[in-house]
Amino acid sequence: MANFVVTGSVRLSDGTSVPLLNAAMAESATGLSSTAVELQTSAAYTVTAQSMGSFAQGKGLVSAQILSTHSVTNAYVDRQGIPICFLAGCGAGVPSKGLVATKKIVFQPGDKIMVCCAAAATRTLALTVRTNRGEERCFVGTSSGGDTTSLVDQTTQNSIGETLQGQTISAAMCSSVDGIKITSGGGAVILNAQGAVVGSVNACDDGLAQPDWVPMNTNIELNYAAQYITSS
């Protein structure tokens, strides 16, 4: 497994910003939270590298931008092992603007920014969603060739139906390096219990541009599933 440079910055509610840096972050081949690595403040500007919860205690998150050598499968604010807010991530040097936080997050001790960064050839697709209850989750899957790949919650590895039963997806963003190899409408699809498509999100190659939220209005029930199909 390779290590990559991951950097970025966070804008805070008091008008300040803080640079972030991990000069040798271990890659994630799956995008699962068990493979995520903490991204702390840059010691060049904060004397010592610190977790965001320690450095910015009591300050609100305005926006954040996470950059990697090649690709960022997902990045998020972790609170006691649970993702509470997902952040924008992409390859360094590509068109990007960061994302404004979709809900109020005030940093408290123990909060961390966690990142799954990937090699250029890693074929993990990440579908990040926001629901009508303000919940944010990320579903991931890694294709190994021409096949159908199911997406599972990055933390629990449960399906989208098991995770979000009774909720409505109000927005989503999707990233993958597979491009035209994705034949399921160019991205992820959500299927109901009968296998009919009830929602879809095009995938953005975050090595070329930063993914962003797109509006949705998709109700999720227990036996729903998320997946994508690749041609090779």
N, C-alpha and C positions, 0 to 999 in steps of 0.2 A: 504494500500500500504506500502511496506517495503522500508527501506533505506539500501544502500550497500556502501562499501568502493570502491572508484574508484581512481586509481593512474596511474602513467606512467611517461614518459619523452619526451622531445622534443630536438632534436639536431639542432643547429643553424649554419648559414653560417660562423660565426666568430670562429668556432671550439668549442664553449661552448655547454653545455647542461643544461637544467633546469628540475628538478623534478616537477610533478604535483600531487595534492591531493585534493580530496573531501571525507571526512571521513563519510559522511552521505548523499549520493546522492539518491534522490527519484527515485524509479524504473519507467520504462516506460513499459506499457503493450501493446503498439501499435507500437513503433518505429517512430511515427510521430514527426516532429520537434516541435510541440506544447507541447510535453512532454519531450523535451531535457533539460538538466541542464548544466550550465557552469562548466567546469573543469579549475580551476585556478592554478597558481604556488603554490608550497608548502611553507607556511610561515616559515617552519623550515630552509629554505635555501634562501628565498628572503625577510625576515623580516616581510612582510605582504603578504597575498595572493593577487595576481594581475592577471588581464586578460592578455593573451598573447600579445595583441596589445599594451598594456601599457608597459609591461616588456621588450618586444623584438622589440620595434619600430625601423624600419629601417633594421632589420636583416632578413635574408632569412630562410625559413623552409627547412631543409635538410631531416629529417625523424622524425617520431613520433611513439610511441607505447602506447596504452591505455589499462589498465588492470582493471578488475572488479572482485568482489567477485565470480560472476557466469558467466555472459555473457554480451557482448557489442553488441547491435543490430546494432548501427552505431555510428560513431564519426567523426567530421568534423570541419573545420575552417569556422566560420560564419562571413560574412562581410555584415553589414547592413541588416541582416535577410535572407541572401542568402548563402547556402553552396557553397564554392568555391573550396574546396579540402577535400576529404575523407581520413581518417586515419585508420591504423590498430587497431583493438580492439579484445580482447579475455579475457577469464578467467585468473586470476593470477595463475602463476605456470605451465602453459601448454607450449608446444614448440612454440616459437614465436621469430621473428626477427625484428619486426617493418616494416614499409614500407617507402621507399624513395619517396619523393613527386614527382608526375608525371608531375608537371608543376611548374614554378617559382612563389613562393609566398613570398612576402616581407611584413612582419607584419606592420600594421599601426594602429593608435589609433582607438579603437572600435572593432578591431578583437577579436573574442572569440573562444575558443575550446568548442564545445558543444557535449554532450554525451547522448545517450539513453542506459541506462543499464537495464538489465532484470533479473528477478528471474530465477532459474534453470528450472522451469516448464513452463515458458512463451514460447508460440509456435509461435512467430513472425519469419517469414522468411524475410531476407533483401537481395535484389539484387542491388548491387552497380555497376554502369557502367561508362565507360569513352568513349567519342565519338571522331570522327575525327576532331571536332572543339575544342577539349580540354575541353569540358564541362563534369562535373561529377555530377551524380544524383543517388539517392537511392530510390528504390521502395520497399514498405513493405506491408505485409498482415499477418493476424493472424488466423490460423486455429482453429476451435472449435471442430473438430472431423473428421470423414471420409467425406471429402467434397472437392470441388474445390474452391480455394481461389484466388481472383484477387489481383494483386499487384498495388499499387498506389504510385505516387510520395509523398515522406515523407513531402514535404513542401506545395505543391498545392493540393494534393490528386487527381491529374489528372492521366489518363492512360499513359502508356509508349508511345503510339502513339501520344497523344495530347502534350506530353512533348518534344519528340525528333523527331517530324516529319521532314523528309528530312536529318537526320543525320545518321551516321553509327557507331554502337557500335564497338569499336576497342579492348576493354578489359572489363572484368567484374569479380566480386567476389560475392559469395553467402554464406550466413550463416543461419543455423537453427539447433535447437536441435532435430528435429523430426527424423533424420536418416532414417532407413529403412521404416518408416511410409510414407515417401514421395515416391509415386509410379509414379510420372511424371519424370522418368529417374533419380531419386535421387536428384532432385533440381527444379529450375525454368525453365519454357519454355516460349518462345516468339512466339506468333501466328500472322499470317497475317490476312487480312480482311476476307479471306475464311476459317479461322480456322486451317490452316496447320502450322505445327511447322517450324519456320525459324531459331531458335536459342535456345540453352539450356546451362545451367550452373549447374554443380553439387554443392550441398550445403555442406559446412563444418560445423561441430559442433564446434563453437568457445569456447565451454567449454572444448574441448579436444585439439584443435590446432588453430593457427591463420589462418584465411582466407587470400588468396593472389590473386593477379590479374592473370587471364588466358586470352590468346589472343582470340579475336573474330573478325568476319567480317560480321556483321549483319546490313543490311539496315532497317531503321524504317520509316514507313509511318503512316498516320493519324489514321487509324482504327486498328492498331496493338494493341495487348494486351499482358501482362505478367501475368502468373498464376502458381500455383502448385496444385497437387492433393495429398491428404493424405488418407490412408486406414482406419484410426481410430483416 
